[in-house]
Amino acid sequence: MTPFVLNEDDETIITSVLEKNVPPNEKWADPAVTELKARMKIHYIEQQEYCCAYCKVHKPSLHGGDWDLEHIMHKNNFDKWMFHPENLCVSCKECNGYKGTSLITKSFSYNKFPTRSSSYTIVHAHYDRYEDHITALVPGITYRHKGDKHGKGWKTIEVCGLLRYHEEGGRTKVDPIIQAVLRLASDDQRPENLKLAIEMLQDKINVRS
């Protein structure tokens, strides 16, 4: 993803706002940055192709009310980087609400902005490939982490509350992975998708027999 590029005027406004002796929420809400935040939000909506950075649900809308300009490292914990382009992305309101003020870095403090994927415990919109950590066969239906429960995939699912889709769908007795694969095979009937569905169904049958 290409980060938003700040111009000289943007940098000047940000510096003046960050120098104010007020809480982080008031800095973020300062009228001086309203127009800048609007431009940033549109930039990331388009860069992310109208998909939430965490659940990957597609929302074909530029309406600001459908999206949150998301701080990957929360502004309350790292207020000096609240306007840093690589600390921002867009998320749906549900994922942002679940994530809240969770600490998603491996340290409580940094002298410089952490630009390495390894510094973060969840999938980073700028430094990670989502598909390397999470399989979302059908976004908004089911999610499966790659690796163990200490990895970024599982941590993202946990912190951003992605299992809510299973709970909201009442799929307590249905294997959501099988359900997602069957839907994928139905919607996109390429040979590889059909083959995947057959293999997974056969594995499930073998386990039960």
DAWODA-V538046 format. One record per residue. N is the residue number from 1. RES is the residue in three letters. PHI is phi in whole degrees, 0 to 359 (999 if undefined). PSI is psi in whole degrees, -180 to 180 (none if undefined). NEAR is the number of other C-alpha atoms within 12 Angstrom. Layout:
n:N res:RES phi:PHI psi:PSI near:NEAR
n:N res:RES phi:PHI psi:PSI near:NEAR
//
This chain:
n:1 res:MET phi:999 psi:137 near:23
n:2 res:THR phi:275 psi:123 near:18
n:3 res:PRO phi:292 psi:155 near:25
n:4 res:PHE phi:298 psi:140 near:28
n:5 res:VAL phi:256 psi:120 near:19
n:6 res:LEU phi:278 psi:134 near:21
n:7 res:ASN phi:269 psi:179 near:14
n:8 res:GLU phi:297 psi:-40 near:10
n:9 res:ASP phi:297 psi:-41 near:15
n:10 res:ASP phi:300 psi:-46 near:24
n:11 res:GLU phi:299 psi:-41 near:19
n:12 res:THR phi:295 psi:-45 near:17
n:13 res:ILE phi:297 psi:-45 near:25
n:14 res:ILE phi:299 psi:-44 near:31
n:15 res:THR phi:300 psi:-44 near:21
n:16 res:SER phi:293 psi:-36 near:18
n:17 res:VAL phi:289 psi:-44 near:29
n:18 res:LEU phi:294 psi:-25 near:29
n:19 res:GLU phi:282 psi:-12 near:16
n:20 res:LYS phi:289 psi:140 near:19
n:21 res:ASN phi:273 psi:67 near:12
n:22 res:VAL phi:223 psi:163 near:16
n:23 res:PRO phi:297 psi:158 near:19
n:24 res:PRO phi:306 psi:-40 near:24
n:25 res:ASN phi:298 psi:-36 near:20
n:26 res:GLU phi:287 psi:-35 near:20
n:27 res:LYS phi:296 psi:-45 near:28
n:28 res:TRP phi:296 psi:-32 near:31
n:29 res:ALA phi:270 psi:1 near:20
n:30 res:ASP phi:301 psi:131 near:21
n:31 res:PRO phi:303 psi:-24 near:15
n:32 res:ALA phi:295 psi:-22 near:23
n:33 res:VAL phi:252 psi:7 near:26
n:34 res:THR phi:302 psi:-49 near:21
n:35 res:GLU phi:292 psi:-38 near:18
n:36 res:LEU phi:297 psi:-46 near:29
n:37 res:LYS phi:297 psi:-36 near:33
n:38 res:ALA phi:296 psi:-42 near:23
n:39 res:ARG phi:294 psi:-40 near:23
n:40 res:MET phi:297 psi:-43 near:36
n:41 res:LYS phi:298 psi:-47 near:35
n:42 res:ILE phi:298 psi:-41 near:29
n:43 res:HIS phi:303 psi:-49 near:27
n:44 res:TYR phi:285 psi:-30 near:36
n:45 res:ILE phi:301 psi:-46 near:37
n:46 res:GLU phi:289 psi:-41 near:27
n:47 res:GLN phi:298 psi:-37 near:23
n:48 res:GLN phi:272 psi:6 near:33
n:49 res:GLU phi:56 psi:43 near:22
n:50 res:TYR phi:63 psi:31 near:29
n:51 res:CYS phi:239 psi:140 near:30
n:52 res:CYS phi:297 psi:140 near:36
n:53 res:ALA phi:296 psi:-22 near:48
n:54 res:TYR phi:251 psi:-45 near:49
n:55 res:CYS phi:261 psi:-14 near:45
n:56 res:LYS phi:65 psi:15 near:35
n:57 res:VAL phi:290 psi:134 near:31
n:58 res:HIS phi:273 psi:128 near:24
n:59 res:LYS phi:231 psi:100 near:26
n:60 res:PRO phi:284 psi:68 near:17
n:61 res:SER phi:213 psi:140 near:20
n:62 res:LEU phi:261 psi:1 near:25
n:63 res:HIS phi:296 psi:125 near:17
n:64 res:GLY phi:303 psi:-30 near:25
n:65 res:GLY phi:290 psi:-16 near:16
n:66 res:ASP phi:273 psi:-11 near:24
n:67 res:TRP phi:227 psi:152 near:34
n:68 res:ASP phi:248 psi:135 near:34
n:69 res:LEU phi:282 psi:107 near:40
n:70 res:GLU phi:265 psi:131 near:38
n:71 res:HIS phi:273 psi:117 near:41
n:72 res:ILE phi:295 psi:-52 near:45
n:73 res:MET phi:268 psi:121 near:42
n:74 res:HIS phi:299 psi:141 near:31
n:75 res:LYS phi:297 psi:-26 near:29
n:76 res:ASN phi:289 psi:-28 near:23
n:77 res:ASN phi:268 psi:-32 near:24
n:78 res:PHE phi:225 psi:64 near:31
n:79 res:ASP phi:296 psi:-27 near:30
n:80 res:LYS phi:292 psi:-16 near:29
n:81 res:TRP phi:246 psi:24 near:30
n:82 res:MET phi:293 psi:-22 near:33
n:83 res:PHE phi:251 psi:7 near:41
n:84 res:HIS phi:293 psi:124 near:35
n:85 res:PRO phi:304 psi:-33 near:35
n:86 res:GLU phi:272 psi:5 near:31
n:87 res:ASN phi:255 psi:11 near:33
n:88 res:LEU phi:234 psi:148 near:37
n:89 res:CYS phi:203 psi:-171 near:44
n:90 res:VAL phi:241 psi:145 near:50
n:91 res:SER phi:223 psi:162 near:38
n:92 res:CYS phi:289 psi:160 near:37
n:93 res:LYS phi:294 psi:-32 near:25
n:94 res:GLU phi:294 psi:-48 near:28
n:95 res:CYS phi:296 psi:-41 near:36
n:96 res:ASN phi:297 psi:-39 near:31
n:97 res:GLY phi:294 psi:-42 near:22
n:98 res:TYR phi:294 psi:-43 near:22
n:99 res:LYS phi:295 psi:-41 near:31
n:100 res:GLY phi:53 psi:-131 near:24
n:101 res:THR phi:257 psi:21 near:21
n:102 res:SER phi:305 psi:138 near:29
n:103 res:LEU phi:282 psi:121 near:26
n:104 res:ILE phi:240 psi:18 near:32
n:105 res:THR phi:248 psi:163 near:29
n:106 res:LYS phi:275 psi:-1 near:18
n:107 res:SER phi:222 psi:156 near:18
n:108 res:PHE phi:274 psi:-13 near:17
n:109 res:SER phi:209 psi:149 near:18
n:110 res:TYR phi:220 psi:144 near:17
n:111 res:ASN phi:281 psi:-33 near:11
n:112 res:LYS phi:235 psi:157 near:13
n:113 res:PHE phi:300 psi:126 near:23
n:114 res:PRO phi:286 psi:116 near:26
n:115 res:THR phi:251 psi:8 near:21
n:116 res:ARG phi:258 psi:138 near:18
n:117 res:SER phi:306 psi:-38 near:22
n:118 res:SER phi:295 psi:-13 near:18
n:119 res:SER phi:281 psi:-12 near:24
n:120 res:TYR phi:246 psi:145 near:30
n:121 res:THR phi:265 psi:-11 near:30
n:122 res:ILE phi:241 psi:170 near:39
n:123 res:VAL phi:296 psi:126 near:39
n:124 res:HIS phi:262 psi:129 near:37
n:125 res:ALA phi:299 psi:-25 near:38
n:126 res:HIS phi:260 psi:-28 near:29
n:127 res:TYR phi:247 psi:-1 near:26
n:128 res:ASP phi:230 psi:154 near:24
n:129 res:ARG phi:266 psi:118 near:19
n:130 res:TYR phi:308 psi:-43 near:32
n:131 res:GLU phi:294 psi:-18 near:24
n:132 res:ASP phi:285 psi:-16 near:20
n:133 res:HIS phi:237 psi:-27 near:29
n:134 res:ILE phi:222 psi:135 near:34
n:135 res:THR phi:260 psi:115 near:29
n:136 res:ALA phi:245 psi:84 near:30
n:137 res:LEU phi:301 psi:-43 near:30
n:138 res:VAL phi:225 psi:100 near:28
n:139 res:PRO phi:306 psi:136 near:30
n:140 res:GLY phi:91 psi:0 near:31
n:141 res:ILE phi:243 psi:-55 near:33
n:142 res:THR phi:205 psi:153 near:35
n:143 res:TYR phi:224 psi:140 near:38
n:144 res:ARG phi:228 psi:127 near:37
n:145 res:HIS phi:280 psi:154 near:29
n:146 res:LYS phi:255 psi:141 near:22
n:147 res:GLY phi:87 psi:-168 near:16
n:148 res:ASP phi:271 psi:-176 near:13
n:149 res:LYS phi:283 psi:4 near:18
n:150 res:HIS phi:256 psi:1 near:16
n:151 res:GLY phi:272 psi:173 near:22
n:152 res:LYS phi:296 psi:-36 near:35
n:153 res:GLY phi:300 psi:-52 near:34
n:154 res:TRP phi:297 psi:-42 near:29
n:155 res:LYS phi:297 psi:-39 near:32
n:156 res:THR phi:295 psi:-44 near:40
n:157 res:ILE phi:300 psi:-41 near:37
n:158 res:GLU phi:289 psi:-52 near:29
n:159 res:VAL phi:294 psi:-39 near:29
n:160 res:CYS phi:266 psi:5 near:36
n:161 res:GLY phi:65 psi:36 near:29
n:162 res:LEU phi:292 psi:-21 near:38
n:163 res:LEU phi:290 psi:-6 near:32
n:164 res:ARG phi:300 psi:-28 near:23
n:165 res:TYR phi:293 psi:-35 near:26
n:166 res:HIS phi:293 psi:-44 near:25
n:167 res:GLU phi:293 psi:-44 near:17
n:168 res:GLU phi:295 psi:-31 near:14
n:169 res:GLY phi:277 psi:-3 near:17
n:170 res:GLY phi:65 psi:30 near:14
n:171 res:ARG phi:267 psi:54 near:19
n:172 res:THR phi:281 psi:-23 near:13
n:173 res:LYS phi:246 psi:5 near:12
n:174 res:VAL phi:245 psi:134 near:16
n:175 res:ASP phi:290 psi:110 near:21
n:176 res:PRO phi:293 psi:-27 near:28
n:177 res:ILE phi:293 psi:-47 near:28
n:178 res:ILE phi:300 psi:-43 near:29
n:179 res:GLN phi:300 psi:-43 near:25
n:180 res:ALA phi:293 psi:-42 near:32
n:181 res:VAL phi:295 psi:-41 near:33
n:182 res:LEU phi:295 psi:-39 near:26
n:183 res:ARG phi:293 psi:-40 near:22
n:184 res:LEU phi:299 psi:-46 near:26
n:185 res:ALA phi:296 psi:-33 near:25
n:186 res:SER phi:288 psi:-43 near:19
n:187 res:ASP phi:282 psi:-33 near:14
n:188 res:ASP phi:227 psi:91 near:19
n:189 res:GLN phi:272 psi:45 near:16
n:190 res:ARG phi:287 psi:152 near:13
n:191 res:PRO phi:306 psi:-40 near:13
n:192 res:GLU phi:294 psi:-33 near:14
n:193 res:ASN phi:288 psi:-41 near:21
n:194 res:LEU phi:295 psi:-40 near:20
n:195 res:LYS phi:296 psi:-42 near:19
n:196 res:LEU phi:299 psi:-44 near:25
n:197 res:ALA phi:297 psi:-43 near:27
n:198 res:ILE phi:296 psi:-44 near:19
n:199 res:GLU phi:297 psi:-43 near:18
n:200 res:MET phi:290 psi:-38 near:23
n:201 res:LEU phi:295 psi:-41 near:22
n:202 res:GLN phi:295 psi:-41 near:15
n:203 res:ASP phi:300 psi:-43 near:14
n:204 res:LYS phi:295 psi:-41 near:17
n:205 res:ILE phi:296 psi:-42 near:12
n:206 res:ASN phi:296 psi:-37 near:10
n:207 res:VAL phi:294 psi:-39 near:9
n:208 res:ARG phi:279 psi:-21 near:8
n:209 res:SER phi:274 psi:none near:7
//
